[in-house]
Amino acid sequence: MLSWEYPPHIVGGLGAHVAALAPALARAGVEVHVVTPRWKGGESQETIERKETRGRASASTVYRVDPPVAGLANFFADVQQTNLNLEEQGHALCDRMGGFHLIHAHDWLVAWAAASLKRLHKTPLLATIHATERGRGRGYLGGETSHAINGTEWWLTYEAWRVIATSQFMADEVKSYFNVPPDKIDIVPNGVDAAPFDALEGVDLTAFRERWALGSATPSGVSAPAIPRGIADPALPSGTRADERIVFFVGRVVEEKGAHLIVEAAPRVLAQIPHTKFIIAGTGSMSEQIKRRALELGVADRVVAAGFISDAERNRLLKVADAAVFPSLYEPFGIVALEAMAAKCPVIVSDVGGLSEVVRHDVTGVTVYPGNVESLAWGILHTLLDPAAAKARAERAYRMAKEEYSWDRIAERTIKVYERIVRERVKTDW
């Protein structure tokens, strides 16, 4: 398995997907070897899951490869150079292990290494496409690098024996953008691990919640970033209350994720529910723009730009928030929405991409029109003004997340794709 991201380096859903899928596959009896660049440290080789089944050991092992020194002509060139290092590690593994049944590549960033290993070792290649460059641009390719990435995505799907898409929306993109035959595509969604949220059931998070809602001192024993304050004034705003509503967003603070729309919707929400705090967690190119816009709209004391937060902090916030909002403009799947559902937090999402397939309007959450501030404000108010109905939706969403989107269930579906490829390979001359 080749992946550009793996803990401790996770940028988005791709890294979270691989980090959860690899050990789940090992638990199901598949021996997995993950090769990834070592961007943020970690052991060069680490066993992350081991299981004994009827005398046979299956394990998930990650190999972190030091990338070359960055700073070539551009990011695309850096990616190609890094692939040479991934390929070298892959060849060494193939020689040492006596070959593999298949190669599983995640997205275009590892396409060169994956294709080279496929050809030299005559091993079928499976590609999971988590997002597309054209999709991020809502159908538009903006420059030379975007065109190069799009071309590499096409090439990877062409080289692949089969292609996994994480949603029907992504499957349609892959068919449309890369002319992939429909019968070459399997849909295997992302999953969610509910255990960290279940562990917080019954835990008194009152002091933790007040720290965010009131800006009081951090309670002892809580690992957390700097104490959040209003953007404009580090002092507590007057009228802050213990029963303040918390509306939470976590993700990359970039245009496609729509965090800026939450700031635009804030005045409409505050007009009806003045004691509402909007927490925007994450980093990205629009972070400073969001802060400035909150000042312009006069809601800076109601909007907390929390920046990076730990997973533990995120989990607790999802447990104490009154609503989790993900107003994406482009979203191939949306793991964060599943995480909120696993935390029993009422969700409001854009009716776009994979989010539309995960959240059923007024059943497991609330969907709003993408890019529409008035619709977003309505969705937040619809949730906050009727907490009983919101709780009922959250309970249904939780059951669905546990039953349909557990990582062990996703591993089972992935293994079926593996088994099909292995069966077909045996019958085929290379």
C-alpha positions as CSV (number, residue, x, y, z in Angstrom):
1,M,0.0,0.0,0.0
2,L,1.4,3.4,-1.1
3,S,0.2,6.6,0.6
4,W,1.5,10.2,0.6
5,E,0.1,10.6,4.1
6,Y,0.3,8.5,7.2
7,P,0.5,9.5,10.9
8,P,2.1,11.6,12.3
9,H,1.6,13.3,8.9
10,I,-2.1,13.7,8.1
11,V,-3.4,16.6,6.0
12,G,-6.9,15.4,5.1
13,G,-9.2,12.5,4.7
14,L,-6.7,10.4,2.7
15,G,-4.3,10.1,5.6
16,A,-7.1,9.3,8.1
17,H,-8.4,6.7,5.7
18,V,-5.1,4.8,5.3
19,A,-4.3,5.1,9.0
20,A,-7.6,3.3,9.9
21,L,-7.9,0.9,6.9
22,A,-4.4,-0.7,7.2
23,P,-4.9,-2.0,10.8
24,A,-8.5,-3.0,10.0
25,L,-7.2,-5.1,7.1
26,A,-4.7,-6.8,9.4
27,R,-7.4,-7.6,11.9
28,A,-9.3,-9.3,9.0
29,G,-6.3,-11.4,8.2
30,V,-4.6,-9.4,5.4
31,E,-0.9,-8.8,5.6
32,V,-0.4,-5.1,4.7
33,H,2.9,-3.2,4.1
34,V,2.4,0.6,3.9
35,V,5.1,2.7,2.3
36,T,4.9,6.4,2.9
37,P,7.2,9.5,3.0
38,R,8.5,10.4,6.5
39,W,7.3,14.1,6.5
40,K,6.9,14.6,10.3
41,G,9.0,11.9,12.0
42,G,8.0,8.5,13.2
43,E,9.9,5.2,13.2
44,S,11.3,4.1,9.9
45,Q,9.5,0.8,10.4
46,E,6.6,0.2,12.7
47,T,4.1,-2.6,13.2
48,I,0.8,-1.0,13.8
49,E,-1.5,-4.1,14.0
50,R,-0.8,-7.9,14.5
51,K,-3.3,-10.7,14.7
52,E,-3.0,-14.5,15.0
53,T,-5.6,-16.4,13.2
54,R,-5.5,-20.2,13.2
55,G,-1.8,-20.3,13.6
56,R,-1.2,-17.7,10.9
57,A,0.0,-14.2,11.7
58,S,-1.3,-11.1,9.8
59,A,0.2,-7.7,10.4
60,S,0.0,-4.2,9.2
61,T,3.5,-2.6,9.0
62,V,4.4,0.9,8.0
63,Y,7.7,1.9,6.3
64,R,8.5,5.6,6.5
65,V,10.9,6.7,3.7
66,D,12.9,9.9,4.0
67,P,11.9,12.2,1.2
68,P,14.5,14.1,-0.8
69,V,15.3,17.7,0.2
70,A,12.4,19.8,-1.1
71,G,12.9,22.9,-3.2
72,L,13.0,21.6,-6.8
73,A,11.3,23.5,-9.6
74,N,7.8,23.1,-8.0
75,F,5.6,20.9,-5.9
76,F,4.9,18.5,-8.8
77,A,8.7,17.9,-9.3
78,D,9.1,17.3,-5.6
79,V,6.4,14.7,-5.7
80,Q,8.0,12.9,-8.6
81,Q,11.4,12.9,-6.9
82,T,9.8,11.6,-3.7
83,N,8.2,8.8,-5.7
84,L,11.7,7.5,-6.6
85,N,12.4,6.9,-2.9
86,L,9.0,5.2,-2.4
87,E,9.7,3.1,-5.4
88,E,13.1,2.0,-4.1
89,Q,11.6,0.9,-0.8
90,G,8.8,-0.9,-2.7
91,H,11.3,-2.8,-4.8
92,A,13.3,-3.8,-1.7
93,L,10.1,-5.1,0.0
94,C,9.1,-7.1,-3.1
95,D,12.5,-8.7,-3.3
96,R,12.5,-9.5,0.5
97,M,8.9,-10.8,0.7
98,G,9.0,-12.7,-2.6
99,G,6.4,-10.5,-4.1
100,F,2.8,-9.3,-3.3
101,H,-0.6,-10.3,-4.4
102,L,-1.4,-6.6,-5.3
103,I,-0.3,-3.0,-5.0
104,H,-2.8,-0.5,-3.5
105,A,-2.1,3.1,-4.3
106,H,-4.0,6.0,-2.7
107,D,-4.3,9.0,-5.1
108,W,-2.0,10.5,-7.8
109,L,0.7,11.5,-5.4
110,V,2.2,7.9,-5.4
111,A,1.3,7.1,-9.0
112,W,4.9,6.9,-10.4
113,A,6.1,4.5,-7.7
114,A,2.9,2.4,-8.0
115,A,3.1,2.1,-11.8
116,S,6.8,1.2,-11.7
117,L,6.3,-1.5,-9.1
118,K,3.3,-2.9,-11.1
119,R,5.2,-3.3,-14.3
120,L,8.5,-4.6,-12.9
121,H,7.0,-7.1,-10.6
122,K,4.0,-7.9,-12.8
123,T,1.6,-7.3,-9.9
124,P,-1.9,-5.8,-10.4
125,L,-2.4,-2.3,-9.2
126,L,-5.5,-1.0,-7.4
127,A,-6.0,2.7,-7.1
128,T,-8.3,4.5,-4.6
129,I,-9.2,8.0,-5.8
130,H,-10.1,10.2,-2.8
131,A,-10.5,13.5,-4.7
132,T,-9.7,15.0,-8.1
133,E,-7.9,18.2,-9.1
134,R,-10.7,19.1,-11.5
135,G,-13.3,18.5,-8.9
136,R,-11.5,20.8,-6.4
137,G,-11.7,23.5,-9.1
138,R,-15.4,22.7,-9.6
139,G,-14.6,21.5,-13.2
140,Y,-11.9,24.1,-13.9
141,L,-8.1,23.4,-14.2
142,G,-6.4,26.6,-13.3
143,G,-2.8,26.3,-14.5
144,E,0.1,24.1,-15.6
145,T,0.4,22.2,-12.3
146,S,-3.4,21.6,-12.2
147,H,-3.2,20.2,-15.7
148,A,-0.3,18.0,-14.8
149,I,-2.1,16.6,-11.7
150,N,-5.2,15.9,-13.7
151,G,-3.1,14.1,-16.3
152,T,-1.5,12.0,-13.6
153,E,-4.8,11.1,-12.1
154,W,-6.0,9.9,-15.5
155,W,-2.8,7.9,-15.9
156,L,-3.2,6.2,-12.5
157,T,-6.8,5.1,-13.3
158,Y,-5.6,3.9,-16.7
159,E,-2.8,1.8,-15.1
160,A,-5.0,0.4,-12.4
161,W,-6.6,-3.0,-12.6
162,R,-9.5,-1.6,-10.7
163,V,-10.4,1.7,-9.2
164,I,-12.0,2.4,-5.8
165,A,-14.1,5.5,-5.3
166,T,-15.1,6.6,-1.9
167,S,-18.7,7.6,-2.9
168,Q,-21.0,7.5,-5.9
169,F,-20.2,11.1,-6.4
170,M,-16.5,10.3,-6.8
171,A,-17.3,7.3,-9.0
172,D,-19.2,9.7,-11.3
173,E,-16.3,12.1,-11.4
174,V,-13.8,9.3,-12.2
175,K,-16.1,8.1,-15.1
176,S,-16.6,11.6,-16.4
177,Y,-13.1,13.1,-16.1
178,F,-11.0,10.1,-16.9
179,N,-13.3,7.9,-19.1
180,V,-13.0,5.0,-16.8
181,P,-15.4,2.2,-17.7
182,P,-18.1,1.9,-15.0
183,D,-17.5,-1.8,-14.5
184,K,-13.9,-1.0,-13.5
185,I,-15.0,1.0,-10.5
186,D,-15.9,-0.2,-7.0
187,I,-17.4,2.1,-4.4
188,V,-16.0,1.6,-0.9
189,P,-16.7,4.5,1.5
190,N,-14.6,6.0,4.2
191,G,-15.3,4.7,7.7
192,V,-15.2,6.0,11.3
193,D,-14.0,4.7,14.6
194,A,-16.6,5.4,17.2
195,A,-14.6,4.1,20.1
196,P,-12.9,7.4,21.1
197,F,-16.3,9.0,21.3
198,D,-17.9,6.1,23.1
199,A,-15.1,6.4,25.7
200,L,-16.3,9.9,26.5
201,E,-19.9,8.8,27.3
202,G,-20.7,9.7,30.9
203,V,-17.5,11.8,31.3
204,D,-18.2,15.2,32.9
205,L,-17.1,17.6,30.2
206,T,-18.7,20.7,31.8
207,A,-15.5,22.4,32.7
208,F,-14.1,21.6,29.3
209,R,-17.1,23.1,27.6
210,E,-17.1,26.2,29.7
211,R,-13.4,26.8,28.8
212,W,-14.5,27.2,25.1
213,A,-17.9,28.8,25.8
214,L,-16.7,31.2,28.5
215,G,-12.9,31.4,27.9
216,S,-12.1,30.5,31.5
217,A,-8.9,28.8,32.5
218,T,-8.0,25.4,31.2
219,P,-8.9,22.7,33.6
220,S,-6.0,20.6,34.9
221,G,-5.2,17.4,33.0
222,V,-6.7,18.6,29.7
223,S,-4.3,18.6,26.8
224,A,-5.3,21.6,24.7
225,P,-4.1,24.5,22.6
226,A,-3.9,28.1,23.9
227,I,-7.1,29.2,25.6
228,P,-9.5,30.4,22.9
229,R,-10.6,34.0,22.9
230,G,-12.6,36.3,20.7
231,I,-10.6,37.3,17.7
232,A,-10.8,41.0,18.2
233,D,-10.4,41.3,21.9
234,P,-8.6,38.8,24.2
235,A,-11.0,39.8,27.1
236,L,-14.2,37.9,27.6
237,P,-17.1,39.5,25.8
238,S,-19.8,40.9,28.0
239,G,-22.9,38.7,28.3
240,T,-21.1,35.4,27.8
241,R,-23.2,32.6,29.5
242,A,-22.7,29.1,30.6
243,D,-25.6,28.0,28.4
244,E,-24.0,29.5,25.3
245,R,-24.6,27.4,22.2
246,I,-21.5,26.0,20.4
247,V,-21.4,25.7,16.7
248,F,-18.2,23.7,15.6
249,F,-16.3,23.4,12.4
250,V,-13.1,21.4,12.0
251,G,-11.2,20.9,8.8
252,R,-8.8,22.6,6.4
253,V,-9.6,26.4,6.3
254,V,-9.7,26.6,2.6
255,E,-12.3,27.8,0.2
256,E,-13.6,24.3,-0.8
257,K,-14.4,23.5,2.8
258,G,-16.6,26.5,3.3
259,A,-15.5,27.7,6.7
260,H,-15.8,31.3,5.5
261,L,-19.5,30.8,4.9
262,I,-20.0,30.1,8.7
263,V,-18.7,33.6,9.4
264,E,-21.0,35.1,6.8
265,A,-24.0,33.2,8.4
266,A,-23.0,34.2,12.0
267,P,-24.9,37.6,12.1
268,R,-28.1,35.9,10.9
269,V,-27.8,33.2,13.6
270,L,-26.9,35.7,16.3
271,A,-29.9,37.9,15.5
272,Q,-32.1,35.1,16.9
273,I,-29.7,33.3,19.3
274,P,-27.3,36.0,20.6
275,H,-25.5,33.6,22.9
276,T,-23.9,31.5,20.2
277,K,-20.1,30.8,19.9
278,F,-18.7,29.7,16.5
279,I,-15.5,27.6,16.8
280,I,-13.5,27.2,13.6
281,A,-10.7,24.7,14.1
282,G,-8.0,24.0,11.6
283,T,-5.5,25.9,9.5
284,G,-5.3,26.9,5.8
285,S,-5.0,29.7,3.3
286,M,-8.2,31.4,4.4
287,S,-7.5,31.6,8.1
288,E,-6.5,35.3,8.2
289,Q,-9.3,36.2,5.8
290,I,-11.9,34.7,8.2
291,K,-10.5,36.7,11.1
292,R,-10.7,39.9,9.1
293,R,-14.2,39.2,7.9
294,A,-15.4,38.5,11.4
295,L,-14.1,41.9,12.5
296,E,-15.9,43.6,9.5
297,L,-19.2,41.9,10.4
298,G,-18.9,42.8,14.0
299,V,-18.9,39.2,15.2
300,A,-15.3,38.8,16.2
301,D,-16.2,38.2,19.9
302,R,-18.5,35.4,18.8
303,V,-16.1,33.6,16.4
304,V,-13.1,31.6,17.7
305,A,-10.4,30.9,15.2
306,A,-8.9,28.0,17.1
307,G,-6.2,27.0,14.6
308,F,-4.8,23.5,14.9
309,I,-6.3,21.3,17.7
310,S,-5.4,17.8,18.7
311,D,-7.6,14.8,18.0
312,A,-8.4,14.5,21.7
313,E,-9.5,18.2,21.7
314,R,-11.6,17.7,18.5
315,N,-13.3,14.6,20.0
316,R,-14.3,16.5,23.2
317,L,-15.5,19.5,21.2
318,L,-17.7,17.2,19.1
319,K,-19.2,15.8,22.3
320,V,-20.0,19.2,23.8
321,A,-21.0,21.1,20.7
322,D,-24.6,21.8,19.9
323,A,-24.0,21.5,16.2
324,A,-21.2,20.5,13.8
325,V,-21.2,22.4,10.5
326,F,-19.5,21.3,7.3
327,P,-20.6,23.7,4.5
328,S,-18.2,22.3,1.9
329,L,-18.4,23.5,-1.7
330,Y,-16.6,20.3,-2.9
331,E,-16.5,17.2,-0.8
332,P,-15.8,13.7,-2.3
333,F,-16.9,12.1,1.0
334,G,-16.4,13.9,4.3
335,I,-14.9,11.9,7.1
336,V,-15.4,14.8,9.5
337,A,-19.2,14.5,9.2
338,L,-19.0,10.8,10.1
339,E,-16.9,11.6,13.1
340,A,-19.5,14.1,14.3
341,M,-22.2,11.5,13.8
342,A,-20.1,9.0,15.8
343,A,-19.9,11.6,18.6
344,K,-23.7,12.1,18.5
345,C,-23.3,15.7,17.5
346,P,-26.1,17.1,15.3
347,V,-24.7,17.8,11.8
348,I,-25.4,20.4,9.2
349,V,-23.8,19.8,5.8
350,S,-23.9,21.1,2.3
351,D,-26.0,19.1,-0.1
352,V,-22.9,18.4,-2.2
353,G,-20.7,15.5,-3.2
354,G,-20.3,12.6,-0.8
355,L,-21.9,14.5,2.0
356,S,-25.2,14.1,0.3
357,E,-24.8,10.3,0.5
358,V,-23.9,10.2,4.2
359,V,-26.4,12.7,5.6
360,R,-30.1,12.3,5.0
361,H,-32.0,15.5,5.4
362,D,-34.0,15.7,8.6
363,V,-33.3,12.0,9.3
364,T,-29.6,11.8,10.2
365,G,-28.8,15.5,9.9
366,V,-29.7,18.7,8.1
367,T,-28.5,19.5,4.5
368,V,-28.3,23.0,3.1
369,Y,-27.7,24.5,-0.3
370,P,-23.9,24.8,-1.0
371,G,-22.5,28.3,-1.1
372,N,-25.8,29.8,0.2
373,V,-25.3,31.8,3.4
374,E,-29.1,32.1,4.0
375,S,-29.6,28.4,3.7
376,L,-26.7,27.7,6.0
377,A,-28.0,30.1,8.6
378,W,-31.4,28.4,8.4
379,G,-29.8,25.0,8.9
380,I,-28.0,26.2,12.0
381,L,-31.1,27.8,13.5
382,H,-33.3,24.8,12.6
383,T,-30.9,22.7,14.6
384,L,-30.3,25.0,17.6
385,L,-34.0,26.1,18.0
386,D,-35.2,22.5,18.3
387,P,-32.7,20.5,20.4
388,A,-35.0,17.6,20.9
389,A,-35.4,17.0,17.2
390,A,-31.6,17.6,16.7
391,K,-30.9,15.0,19.4
392,A,-33.2,12.4,17.7
393,R,-31.4,13.0,14.3
394,A,-28.0,12.6,16.1
395,E,-29.0,9.3,17.7
396,R,-30.1,7.9,14.3
397,A,-26.9,9.1,12.7
398,Y,-24.9,7.5,15.5
399,R,-26.5,4.1,14.9
400,M,-25.9,4.4,11.1
401,A,-22.2,5.3,11.6
402,K,-21.7,2.3,13.9
403,E,-23.5,-0.2,11.7
404,E,-22.6,0.9,8.2
405,Y,-19.3,2.8,8.5
406,S,-17.1,0.9,11.0
407,W,-13.6,0.4,9.7
408,D,-13.9,-3.4,10.1
409,R,-17.0,-3.2,7.7
410,I,-15.0,-1.0,5.3
411,A,-12.1,-3.5,5.4
412,E,-14.5,-6.4,4.5
413,R,-15.6,-4.4,1.4
414,T,-12.0,-3.6,0.5
415,I,-11.0,-7.3,0.8
416,K,-13.8,-8.3,-1.7
417,V,-12.1,-6.0,-4.2
418,Y,-8.7,-7.5,-3.4
419,E,-10.1,-11.1,-3.8
420,R,-11.6,-10.2,-7.2
421,I,-8.3,-8.8,-8.5
422,V,-6.3,-11.9,-7.3
423,R,-8.8,-14.3,-8.9
424,E,-8.6,-12.4,-12.2
425,R,-4.8,-12.2,-12.1
426,V,-4.4,-15.9,-11.8
427,K,-6.4,-16.4,-15.0
428,T,-4.5,-13.8,-17.0
429,D,-1.2,-13.7,-18.8
430,W,0.7,-10.5,-18.0
